[in-house]
């Protein structure tokens, strides 16, 4: 099974939690990340100052943030296909208490 390799080459903030993501194949996606900002990893991105620190990792060509959050380039490239499943997962993450509350 061949899986096409996608690389993020650029990112620009175009709304509160929306990024314009450019790919090496010349395509782009405008993605509103707010519906998936939940749980221990992605929830902190609701802090606009942290969200604004998004970068393109030069080695893996993915979106990354200083807190360790990242998004796979293939998922971003095909966001319309994955969006609903990702949003459903985010709803589940919000239902799980943080690790410190579970100890």
C-alpha positions in Angstrom: 0.0 0.0 0.0 1.6 3.3 -1.1 0.8 6.3 1.0 1.6 9.7 -0.6 4.1 11.7 1.4 2.9 15.3 2.1 5.1 18.1 3.4 3.9 21.3 5.0 6.0 24.2 3.6 4.2 27.2 5.1 1.7 28.3 7.7 -0.1 31.5 8.3 -2.6 32.5 11.0 -5.8 33.7 9.2 -8.3 33.7 12.1 -8.6 33.2 15.8 -7.8 29.5 15.6 -7.6 29.1 11.8 -4.4 28.4 9.9 -3.7 28.5 6.2 -1.4 25.5 5.7 0.6 25.3 2.4 1.9 22.0 1.1 4.8 21.1 -1.2 2.4 19.8 -3.9 1.1 23.4 -4.3 -2.2 22.9 -2.4 -3.4 24.6 0.7 -6.0 24.1 3.4 -7.6 26.6 5.7 -8.2 24.7 8.9 -10.1 25.9 12.0 -8.4 24.0 14.8 -10.8 25.2 17.6 -13.1 22.1 17.4 -10.1 19.8 18.1 -8.5 21.8 20.9 -9.2 19.5 23.8 -7.4 17.2 26.1 -3.9 17.5 27.7 -2.0 18.0 24.4 -4.3 20.1 22.2 -6.3 21.9 24.9 -3.5 24.3 25.9 -3.6 25.6 22.3 -6.8 27.6 23.3 -4.3 30.0 24.8 -3.9 32.4 21.8 -0.4 33.2 22.6 0.6 29.6 22.5 -1.5 28.9 19.4 0.3 31.8 17.7 3.7 30.1 18.2 2.9 27.5 15.5 5.9 26.5 13.3 6.7 24.2 10.5 9.2 21.6 11.7 12.0 21.6 9.1 12.7 17.9 9.5 9.3 16.3 9.4 7.4 19.1 7.7 4.6 19.0 10.2 2.9 21.8 12.3 4.4 21.9 15.8 3.9 24.0 18.9 6.3 24.5 21.9 4.1 22.4 24.2 4.7 19.3 22.0 1.4 19.4 20.1 1.8 18.6 16.4 -0.3 17.5 13.4 0.7 15.0 10.8 1.1 16.6 7.3 -1.0 13.9 5.6 -3.8 14.5 8.0 -3.7 18.2 7.4 -3.5 17.7 3.6 -6.6 15.6 3.7 -8.3 17.5 6.5 -11.8 17.3 5.0 -11.6 13.5 5.2 -10.3 13.4 8.8 -12.0 16.4 10.3 -15.2 14.7 11.7 -13.2 11.8 13.3 -10.7 14.2 14.8 -13.6 16.4 16.3 -15.2 13.2 17.7 -11.9 12.3 19.4 -11.6 15.8 20.8 -15.1 15.4 22.4 -13.9 12.2 24.0 -10.6 13.8 25.3 -12.7 16.5 27.0 -14.6 13.7 28.8 -11.4 12.3 30.4 -10.1 14.2 33.5 -6.6 15.5 33.4 -3.8 13.1 34.6 -3.3 15.0 37.8 -7.0 14.6 38.7 -6.8 10.8 38.1 -3.9 10.2 40.5 
